[in-house]
Amino acid sequence: MDASAGVIAAVNNGLVCDPLLKFGTDDQKKRWLIPLAQGKKLGAYALTEPGSGSDAASMRTTARLEGKEWVLDGTKQFVTNAHDADLVVVYARTGSEKYDISAFLVPTDAPGFSRLKKEDKLGIRASDTMTLGFDRCRIPRDNLLGTKGKGFNIALTTLDGGRIGIAAQALGIAQRALEESLKYSQEREAFGSKIAEFQAIQWKLADMATEIDAARILTYRAAWMMDKGLRHTYQSSAAKLYASEAAHRAVDAALQIHGGYGFIKDYVVEKLYRDQRITELYEGTSEVQRLVIARSVMGK
Ligand SMILES: Cc1cc2nc3c(=O)[nH]c(=O)nc-3n(C[C@H](O)[C@H](O)[C@H](O)COP(=O)(O)OP(=O)(O)OC[C@H]3O[C@@H](n4cnc5c(N)ncnc54)[C@H](O)[C@@H]3O)c2cc1C
């Protein structure tokens, strides 16, 4: 599967359907979860803002109750699927405390909702990424997801699952890089032999294969734990961190094995090289994954 298709599905399923399943009311599930899970509607997840990414709790978007409606004001940035989404899970402040944040189900036809800017990106170009504006955006009171003031927990729980999806995306990119490298190195000749005969190339292939195996096992373990309902914060972060960085090394080695052709758009490794980079950034940068892992191993 293409890396863009992977993230479109990962956001809809992992960052929208999953919190709806865990925290939604029966009515919310009927109205949104069923068509989203059937692929009849598309969902997006809006946590990041122009001034806050890793430190998501310092967001500035607000929501306040006015009669029977919530009124949202603010800007969300880098929202995957935003161009075609029917529903956006939006996180906004509902009080003055740092973590007084709530989650809202915002239909994209709500008054005051607007799509502001589509980003021009290095990779995953078939997946759209947009800035969204909320200007006195009005939604029904019942569109609060979960409990008021507990939205940040929903955001973090959601990312525990979402990160497994990004680990899987990185794994897919790395696997393709290895397959392309195996094929090319057994066809391409230099100095009278296939380049796969050179030990320098074989070592790259061996490292790629070993790291991809390790990434696959970490990813499957995290997914298995999530399926079993076990706490998996550490396992998700470890899988995402390792798989994304292993994919980084794999696409770099694949490009090198392809020589000059690896730099040319006719060969898919050029695209894999660009698509891989985002896996180290979204749903928590590698630095943030290390923070989560360190806290976990230190028992904090
Ligand atoms: C293509 C794309 C799609 C995205 N999709 C979505 C989406 O659908 N929904 C959504 O809400 N967001 C989305 N994002 C946002 C993404 O999750 C953030 O970009 C990411 O979390 C990093 O935040 P930031 O860009 O603000 O970087 P910053 O938080 O400003 O970080 C800048 C640098 O500082 C480092 N840093 C920050 N804090 C620390 C720390 N405590 N210790 C060490 N280093 C630190 C970071 O690791 C990074 O290297 C998307 C981003 C992109 C590019």
The ligand as a MOL file (V3000), in Angstrom:
LIG
                    3D

  0  0  0     0  0            999 V3000
M  V30 BEGIN CTAB
M  V30 COUNTS 53 58 0 0 0
M  V30 BEGIN ATOM
M  V30 1 C 2.2900 15.8920 7.1750 0
M  V30 2 C 1.8480 16.1260 8.5850 0
M  V30 3 C 0.6400 15.5920 9.0200 0
M  V30 4 C 0.2040 15.8150 10.3220 0
M  V30 5 N -1.0360 15.3720 10.7040 0
M  V30 6 C -1.5490 15.7850 11.9020 0
M  V30 7 C -2.9130 15.5150 12.2400 0
M  V30 8 O -3.6530 14.8650 11.4940 0
M  V30 9 N -3.3860 16.0250 13.4000 0
M  V30 10 C -2.6230 16.7460 14.2640 0
M  V30 11 O -3.1250 17.1800 15.2930 0
M  V30 12 N -1.3200 17.0150 13.9730 0
M  V30 13 C -0.7710 16.5430 12.8190 0
M  V30 14 N 0.5390 16.8380 12.4880 0
M  V30 15 C 1.3590 17.5750 13.4410 0
M  V30 16 C 2.5000 16.7600 14.0370 0
M  V30 17 O 1.9940 15.8070 14.9300 0
M  V30 18 C 3.4650 17.7750 14.6880 0
M  V30 19 O 4.1150 18.4650 13.6380 0
M  V30 20 C 4.4750 17.0990 15.5980 0
M  V30 21 O 3.8360 16.5840 16.7410 0
M  V30 22 C 5.5880 18.0460 16.0400 0
M  V30 23 O 5.0790 19.2540 16.4850 0
M  V30 24 P 5.6910 20.6320 15.8940 0
M  V30 25 O 5.7260 20.5040 14.4200 0
M  V30 26 O 4.9340 21.7600 16.4880 0
M  V30 27 O 7.1700 20.6630 16.4130 0
M  V30 28 P 7.6830 21.2340 17.8160 0
M  V30 29 O 6.8830 20.6620 18.9220 0
M  V30 30 O 7.7860 22.7130 17.7280 0
M  V30 31 O 9.1430 20.6000 17.8820 0
M  V30 32 C 10.2630 21.1610 17.1910 0
M  V30 33 C 11.4940 20.3180 17.5740 0
M  V30 34 O 11.7160 20.3910 18.9910 0
M  V30 35 C 11.7300 19.0790 19.5360 0
M  V30 36 N 11.1560 19.1040 20.8850 0
M  V30 37 C 9.9670 19.6380 21.2830 0
M  V30 38 N 9.7780 19.4180 22.5930 0
M  V30 39 C 10.8430 18.7060 23.0230 0
M  V30 40 C 11.2350 18.1470 24.2890 0
M  V30 41 N 10.4770 18.2870 25.3790 0
M  V30 42 N 12.4060 17.4930 24.3580 0
M  V30 43 C 13.1970 17.3370 23.2700 0
M  V30 44 N 12.8860 17.8350 22.0500 0
M  V30 45 C 11.7270 18.5010 21.9440 0
M  V30 46 C 10.8860 18.2500 18.5950 0
M  V30 47 O 11.1670 16.8530 18.7320 0
M  V30 48 C 11.3250 18.8240 17.2610 0
M  V30 49 O 12.5440 18.2660 16.8630 0
M  V30 50 C 1.0120 16.5730 11.2010 0
M  V30 51 C 2.2480 17.0830 10.7700 0
M  V30 52 C 2.6560 16.8780 9.4850 0
M  V30 53 C 3.9580 17.4960 9.0280 0
M  V30 END ATOM
M  V30 BEGIN BOND
M  V30 1 1 1 2
M  V30 2 1 2 3
M  V30 3 2 2 52
M  V30 4 2 3 4
M  V30 5 1 4 5
M  V30 6 1 4 50
M  V30 7 2 5 6
M  V30 8 1 6 7
M  V30 9 1 6 13
M  V30 10 2 7 8
M  V30 11 1 7 9
M  V30 12 1 9 10
M  V30 13 2 10 11
M  V30 14 1 10 12
M  V30 15 2 12 13
M  V30 16 1 13 14
M  V30 17 1 14 15
M  V30 18 1 14 50
M  V30 19 1 15 16
M  V30 20 1 16 17
M  V30 21 1 16 18
M  V30 22 1 18 19
M  V30 23 1 18 20
M  V30 24 1 20 21
M  V30 25 1 20 22
M  V30 26 1 22 23
M  V30 27 1 23 24
M  V30 28 2 24 25
M  V30 29 1 24 26
M  V30 30 1 24 27
M  V30 31 1 27 28
M  V30 32 2 28 29
M  V30 33 1 28 30
M  V30 34 1 28 31
M  V30 35 1 31 32
M  V30 36 1 32 33
M  V30 37 1 33 34
M  V30 38 1 33 48
M  V30 39 1 34 35
M  V30 40 1 35 36
M  V30 41 1 35 46
M  V30 42 1 36 37
M  V30 43 1 36 45
M  V30 44 2 37 38
M  V30 45 1 38 39
M  V30 46 1 39 40
M  V30 47 2 39 45
M  V30 48 1 40 41
M  V30 49 2 40 42
M  V30 50 1 42 43
M  V30 51 2 43 44
M  V30 52 1 44 45
M  V30 53 1 46 47
M  V30 54 1 46 48
M  V30 55 1 48 49
M  V30 56 2 50 51
M  V30 57 1 51 52
M  V30 58 1 52 53
M  V30 END BOND
M  V30 END CTAB
M  END
